[in-house]
């Protein structure tokens, strides 16, 4: 198995934050069916993938290049999407050993999805007899601790997370004038609270009205000049935004002279 050292590498911290926002850790059961149309066993297919708008294909290229191009990028022009997939056991084991085992995901959903994939792969669970057998390796009890990470790690993790989720947008003021706003929405309340506390922002994190059977989502909207200035100083200092989000940020910041 390949080994690579990523000590104090801001890209890796950024990448983990971006994975918390955009990555899929997939463990799929595919039934094997005999001629009597009965399930006899299951194959377990593992995959780590990141799907983005095709305009951000350069981000996928950057990520893949950092890992010696062990993944493969697929383009779907009609859907205007590009996907970076790691499907070989070797590529996923490389990411487990060199990246994810040393750099924690910080949203519970992603941390548990990854842990299930890792446990299945390391136990060589590529073929099983029953769903219950796979359930025995599923993990849903991980509760990541932001306070256990270094300031360096948290800074660049946050930029990666924002790279996937934040919106640099506007709203109409009382006088009808256009004003700047930063919005962040996600299913992880803890991640949004961290964003608020890490940058010492004023607005509260609000729970949005749940729609149908969808997951509960949280949101924070930042509009004050002092808070927006804190966000800009943080992003300029860390200098880690990538792709179209960086272009959006620069255009938004220049529009309002922030």
Helices and strands as residue ranges (DSSP letters): H 10-22, E 23-33, E 39-53, G 54-56, H 57-66, E 72-76, E 81-86, H 89-95, I 96-100, H 108-122, E 127-128, H 131-135, G 146-148, H 151-165, E 166-172, E 178-186, H 189-198, E 206-207, E 218-222, H 225-238, H 243-255
